[in-house]
Amino acid sequence: MTASAVTGHRILYLQYGNPAAYPPLERSAAQFADAGWDVLFVGAHTAGVEFVQLAPRPRTRAVLLAAAPRGWRLKRHYLWFCVWASWHAVRYRPRCIYASDVLAAPVALFLKTVFGQRVVYHEHDAYDPAQATAFMRLCLAASRRLSRVSDLNVLPSDGRVEHFIAQNAVPRETCARVWNCPNLSEVQPPRTAIPRDGLTLLFQGSIVPARLPLAVLHAMAALGNVVTLRVIGYETMDNRGYIDRLKAEAARLHLSGRIEFLQATHHDDLLALSEPCDVGLALMPLETTDVNMRSMAGASNKAFEYLACGLPLIVSDRPEWRAMFVDAGYARSCDPENPDSIADALRWFLHDPDRARAIGEAGRQRILADWNYERAFAPVFRSIAGAPGPSAGR
């Protein structure tokens, strides 16, 4: 079946959050729109990332509630979202509901149960029921029920698939592992060998201690004035003030002129801002009980996006990251809490910039050939559209 044969179908993306903060949603939506589908995002702005927007695309639009207020009004806002989102779904009459977070699960379950709506459930982040509030436990119960009746469940890594099956008691054949790779359209042109003084690191995404530890600044200081850090992202609600803490530590280490903080309104802007950078940082704690952190290889957007820009990686010295990126020759590993270990990885790139560019280009070629969302998402596309996925690879 060709793309033109499915023209006129509709898909509704549902999340109690800003869909622009979830690149996989934008990537899959672009594939449906390119195949002639109409795409509607129904969500709510997320406090702190209201500035992030979906890139304008044909056949795609979004309707979002304002960010939720704090306190008791938050529950009222959520209840209104459930009613409002259900109304949009019934009125829009999509072929498929693509629900993509735990808080959207009650709405998707209602639409599945009452209207027989076809539903795909994409769980970006897992939650620990033992640490959940009473309200969140209700949403988790709805998500467990939804996982058992949905037409397909999408998880971002192998570890998360195993956790999802064990937690929800669902058959393996109802689950699809889709790595958070870039679309082919996001892959940047080959990087040219431009002589540069020193090394520019790139960090993108949520700016939190676990992903951008202070040890990175200490490693930079140990190497003298040869490493610059470009940070593109945003603070999460739970880590407000961390940017100020990073700036204060940079000033104390006399690094203020070597660290910059930027924001990208659209995801395409973020990729363009990588151009003057040399190496991408994708760090996770070595020891953690968080299932999301333990299973982030494959689920990390930033690692694949760095490679799509031709940047080699510095990753944490965890087994799954070594197997996926270091052993494949696209990265150096380190202890993210040890400045000396980070500095050793930085020295490796500083001492051989030509080799660094070569392994970055090898990673870019891997994205083109294999690690792209067209290929990763193809089974889900077929399940929803009843048609082959978009062309993957070269």
N, C-alpha and C positions, 0 to 999 in steps of 0.2 A: 504494500500500500504506500503510495507516495504521500508527501507532505500535503499536497493540494487536496488529497482525498479526505482529509480530516478538517478542512476549512469550515469554519462556522461553529465548531464546538467551543464550549466555555469551561474554564477551570477557575475555581475560587480558592485563593490562598488565605488561610485563617490563622491568626496568631494574636495573642494579647501582648503585643509589643510592636516595635518598629521593624518591618520586614527588611528595610535597608541595612539593618545591623546584622543580617544573616545572609552573607554572600551566596550560599547554596540555593536559597530561595530565588534570588534574582537570576542565578544561572539557569535553573530549571525552567523558570518562567520565560526566559528569553528563548529557550528551545521550543516551548509550546507556541509562543507568539510567532517565531520564525516558521513554524509548521502550519500557521493559519488559525490558531486558536485565539479566542479572546480571553484575556487574563485580568482578573480583578483581585487585588489585595485588600483584605478587610482586617484592620488591626488597630493598634493604639500607639501613640507616641510613647517613647520610653524616656523618662527623665534623665537628662545628661547627654542624650544622643539625638535630641530633636533636630540638630543641624544635619544629620545624615539623611540623605534622600535617595530614592531609587532613581537610576538614570532614566531619562525620558526615552520610551521605546514605543513603536507602533503597536496598536492592539492591546496595550497594557495601561491600566490605571489603578490608583490606590485611593481608598477612603479610610482615614485614620481618625480615631477620637483623640482629643487632647490628652496630654500626659496625666496619669492618675494623681490626684491630690494625696497628701499624707493623712494618717490618722483614720478615724472611723469612716471618712468619706471614700477611702480607697475601696471598701467593700461595696459601697453603693455604686461607685464607678464601674466595678467589675460586673455587678449584676446588670447594670444598664448595658454594658458591652455585650453580655450574653444575649439579651433581648435584641439589641440593635444588630448584632452580627447575624443572629438567626433570621431576622427580617430581611437583611440583605441577601442571605443565601437562598431563602425561599423565593424572593423576588427575582433574583438573577437566574435561577434555574440552571446551575452548572451541570456539566456531565460528571464532574468530580470535585469533591472538597479535599483540599490538601492542607490538613491541620498540622501545625508544626511547633507546638509547645504544649507543656502539661496544662497550662491555664486555658488553652483552646480546646482541650479534650472534652470538657462537659458540653460545650456547644456542638462539637462534632458528633459526640455520642447521641445527643438529642436528635440531630438531623438524620443520623443513621437509623436510629430506633423508630422515630415517628414517620419519617418521609422515605425511608429506604435509600437514602442518599449514598452514592458510592464515596468511600472515604479512604484516603491514604494518610497514615499517621507517621510523621517524620519527627523523631525525638532528637533534638540537638543536644540537650543536656539531661543527665540523669540526676535524680534527687534521692537523698537518703530518707526514707520514711521515718526513721528513728529520730531525726533532727527536724522534722517538719512540724509546722503549726497545725492546729485542728483544721483550719481552712485548707491548707495545702494538702493535708491527708485526704480530704474529700476530693480534691482535684486529682490526686494520685490514684485514688480508687476509680475515678472516672477514666483516667488514662489506662489503667490496667484492663478495665472492661472494654474500652475502645480497642486496645491492642488485640483483643480476642475476637472482635467482630469486624475489624477494619479489613479492607480488601488487600492491603499490603502495609507492612511496617518498614520504615527506612531508618537505618542507624549508620553513624559515620565511621565506625571502625570495627575490626573483628572482635576486640575485647568488649565493645559495647553490645554487639550482637549476642555474645555469650551471656552477658549480664542481663540483657533484656529478656532472653528466653528463660533464664533461671528465675528472674523476678516476676514475670508475668505468666509463666507456664503456657507459652504459645508455641505452635509447631515451627520448626526451623524454616519450612518452606514458605511461611508467611512473612519472612524477614529478608530484607535486602540490605547488604552492606554497600554504601555509596561513600567513597572517600570525598573529602571536601576539596577537590581539585578545581583549577580554573577552567573556564570555557576556552576553547581554542582561540576565540576572538580576543582574549585577554593576554595572549602570549605576545611579548614585546619583540621588536626586531633584535637581531644579534648585536651585542655590545661591541663597540669599537675600542681599540686599545689607545685610550687617551692618557698620556702621562699625568700622574697626580702625585702630590706630596702627601704621604701618609695613607691612611685608610679611613673610609667612612662607613660606619655601621648603620644598618637600618633596623628599626624596631617598629612594628605596626600592630594595632589591635588595642585591646583593653589594657590600660596602664595600671597594673597591679603588682605588688611585691613578688608574687610567685612567678610572674612572666618577665619582669624587668627588675631584678634585684639590685640593691645598692652595690653589690660586689662588681657589677659591670663598670661602675664609675671608678671604683678602686683599682680595677685592672687597667683602665685607661690612664689613670694617674701614674701607675707604676711604669708605664711605657713612655712617659714624657709627652710632649706636644705633637704626637703623630697620629692619634686616633680621634675621630669626630663621631658623634652619635646623632642621628636624625630619628626623632620619635614622632610617629604619626598615629594618633589615636585619641582615646577619651578615658576619663576616669569612670569607674563603676560607682554605683550608689554606696556600696560597702567600703569603698576605698577613697572617699572624698578627701582631698588634701594630700594625696600621695605625690602629685606633680610638684606641689610646693616643697615637699620633703626632698624630692629628687633635685630640685633647683637649689635648695639650701645646701645639700651635700656637695653638689657640683661647685658651688661658690666656695665652700670650705676647702675643696681640693684644687681650687684655682682652675676649674674646668668650664666655667660659665660660658666662655667663648667657643667651647667645643661641643656644646649640646644644644639642640634646637627642638622645639615642640611645634608641630603643625597639625592642622585638621584638614580632612578631605570630605567635602560635601557628598561627592559621588565616588563609588568604588573605582571608576575609571581614573579619577583624579589621583587616587592613592597609588595606582600603578605608575602613573606618569611621574610622581614625586620620587620614585625609586631611582631615577636615571643617574643622579650624581653619586650613588652609593656603590659600595664594593662587596659587602658581605651582609647577610641577613641573620638576625638573632631569633632563634626559636627555642626558648628555654622553658623547662618544667622542673619542679622539685624532684630530687632523686628519691626522696622518701615521702610517700603520701598515702592516705587511705581513701582519697577521693577517686571514685571510679572514673570520673571524667579525665582527671590528670593522668591516671594510670593507663588510659587507653587513648591518649591524644595523638599518637602517631597515626596518620591517616585522617584524623579528625581536625588537625590543625590547618586552617586556611593559610596562615602566614607562610608556613614552610613551602607549600606548593606555589604560592604566589611569588615568593622570592625566586624560586627556580624558574618560573615563567618569565621573570625579568632578567634571567641570566645571572643571578647572584648565587654564589655558593653559600653554605649555611654553617653556623655554629649552633650545635644542638646539645641538649643535656645527655650525659653519659648514662642513659637508661638502655636496657637491652633492646626494646622495640624500636627506639630511635637509631641505635647503632645498626640494627639489621636493615632498616628501611633506607636510611640516608648515608650513614658513614660507610658501611660495607659496600654500598653501591657506588661510592666514590664521589658523593655530592656534598660532603660535610666533614667538619672536624667536631669532636665531642669535648665536653668539659664538665666540671662540677660547677653548677651555676651559683653556688654559695662560696666558692673559693676563688678569690681574685687572682691568685697565682695560676690556677688552672685556666681561667678565662684568658689571662695574659699570654699563656703559652699558645693557645689557639690563635690569638690575634697575631702573635709573632710569626706563626707559620704562614699566614696570609701576607703579612708585611714583607717577609723575606723572599717570597716567590709570587709576585703579582701576576705574572704570565700564567703560571699554573693555576692560580685562583680563577682567572678568567676562563681558562680551559675547562675546569670542572663546573663552573657556572654554566657554560655553554652546553656541556654534556647534560646537565640537569634540565636546561631549556629544551633540548632535543627529546629528553624523556617525557616531558610534558606534552610535546607535540605528538609523540608516537604512542603514548600509553596513558600517562597520568593526566587525563583531561576529563572534564565533566561530561562531555558527550559520550565517551566510552563508559565512564562509571555509572552514569544515569540511564544508560540504554535499557536495562531490564525494567526499570520503573516506567520509563516512557512507553515501552511496549505494553506493559500491564495497563496503563491508563488509556493510551490511544489505540491499542490494538494494531499498532503499526511499528515498523522498525524505527529505532532511534535515529537522531541526526547522525550524519557521517562522522565517525571518530577516527582519529589518527590522520596520517597524511595519505 
